[in-house]
Amino acid sequence: MINLDDLFQQMQQRFNAQAAQNIEAVFQYNLSEQQIFSCKISDGECSFSEGAHSAPDIELSMASDLLLEIISGESDAMQAFMEGSIEAEGDMTLAPALVSLFPAA
């Protein structure tokens, strides 16, 4: 099980506010080990909360290890999605934005 506080901190450090200027959305991450959190992008800022969001714009389901690899730059998010390692439901037009919102190291 991953430490969500550490993950939130890593994602916050990688957050590209400039890429978020025109995005108003909630991304929900459903991770293995039944860990769920959401990331709200609004007004060029991001905020994280543990647990399911009542109305996420997009839900991304993946192994927690894969998310850590994506955040660290060891794995490519688009490639993982194309290979089926990431499942998405909701507004699929938001998924590609994650690459620019949280660029790899």
C-alpha positions as CSV (number, residue, x, y, z in Angstrom):
1,M,0.0,0.0,0.0
2,I,1.4,3.4,-0.9
3,N,1.5,6.4,1.3
4,L,-1.0,8.8,-0.3
5,D,0.4,11.9,1.5
6,D,3.8,11.2,-0.1
7,L,2.2,10.7,-3.5
8,F,0.2,13.9,-3.2
9,Q,3.4,15.8,-2.4
10,Q,5.2,14.3,-5.4
11,M,2.3,15.1,-7.7
12,Q,2.1,18.7,-6.3
13,Q,5.8,19.2,-6.9
14,R,5.3,18.2,-10.6
15,F,2.1,20.2,-11.1
16,N,2.4,22.5,-14.1
17,A,0.0,25.4,-13.3
18,Q,0.5,27.0,-16.7
19,A,-0.9,23.8,-18.4
20,A,-3.9,24.0,-16.0
21,Q,-5.1,27.4,-16.9
22,N,-8.1,26.3,-19.0
23,I,-8.9,23.1,-17.2
24,E,-11.7,22.7,-14.6
25,A,-12.0,19.0,-13.8
26,V,-11.8,16.3,-11.1
27,F,-9.6,13.3,-11.8
28,Q,-10.3,10.3,-9.6
29,Y,-7.6,7.6,-9.3
30,N,-8.8,4.1,-8.3
31,L,-5.6,2.3,-7.3
32,S,-4.9,-1.3,-6.5
33,E,-5.2,-2.1,-2.7
34,Q,-8.6,-0.3,-2.9
35,Q,-7.0,3.1,-2.4
36,I,-8.9,5.9,-4.0
37,F,-8.1,9.6,-4.3
38,S,-9.1,12.6,-6.4
39,C,-7.3,15.6,-7.8
40,K,-9.3,18.7,-8.5
41,I,-7.9,21.1,-11.1
42,S,-9.4,24.6,-10.9
43,D,-8.2,28.2,-11.5
44,G,-4.7,26.9,-12.3
45,E,-4.3,25.1,-9.0
46,C,-4.6,21.4,-7.9
47,S,-5.8,20.0,-4.7
48,F,-5.9,16.3,-3.6
49,S,-8.3,14.5,-1.3
50,E,-8.4,10.9,-0.2
51,G,-11.5,8.9,-1.0
52,A,-14.0,8.8,-3.9
53,H,-15.3,12.1,-5.3
54,S,-19.1,12.4,-5.7
55,A,-18.9,13.4,-9.4
56,P,-15.4,13.0,-11.0
57,D,-15.0,14.1,-14.6
58,I,-12.8,11.1,-15.3
59,E,-11.9,8.0,-13.3
60,L,-8.5,6.3,-13.9
61,S,-8.0,2.8,-12.6
62,M,-4.5,1.3,-12.3
63,A,-2.0,-0.5,-10.1
64,S,-0.5,1.8,-7.5
65,D,3.0,0.7,-8.5
66,L,2.3,1.9,-12.1
67,L,1.2,5.3,-10.8
68,L,4.4,5.6,-8.9
69,E,6.4,4.7,-12.0
70,I,4.5,7.3,-14.0
71,I,5.1,10.0,-11.5
72,S,8.8,9.1,-11.3
73,G,9.2,9.1,-15.1
74,E,10.0,5.3,-15.2
75,S,6.8,4.5,-17.2
76,D,4.9,6.5,-19.9
77,A,1.3,7.1,-19.0
78,M,0.1,7.1,-22.6
79,Q,1.9,3.9,-23.4
80,A,0.4,2.3,-20.3
81,F,-3.1,3.4,-21.3
82,M,-2.6,2.1,-24.9
83,E,-1.5,-1.3,-23.4
84,G,-4.5,-1.5,-21.2
85,S,-2.7,-1.0,-17.9
86,I,-4.8,2.1,-17.2
87,E,-8.5,1.9,-17.5
88,A,-10.5,5.2,-17.9
89,E,-14.1,6.1,-17.6
90,G,-15.7,9.5,-18.1
91,D,-14.5,12.4,-20.2
92,M,-11.7,10.8,-22.2
93,T,-10.6,14.1,-23.6
94,L,-9.1,14.9,-20.2
95,A,-6.8,11.9,-20.1
96,P,-4.1,13.4,-22.4
97,A,-4.0,16.6,-20.3
98,L,-2.4,14.6,-17.4
99,V,0.9,14.4,-19.3
100,S,1.2,18.2,-19.4
101,L,-0.4,18.8,-15.9
102,F,2.0,16.4,-14.2
103,P,5.1,16.2,-16.4
104,A,7.7,13.5,-15.6
105,A,11.0,14.5,-14.0
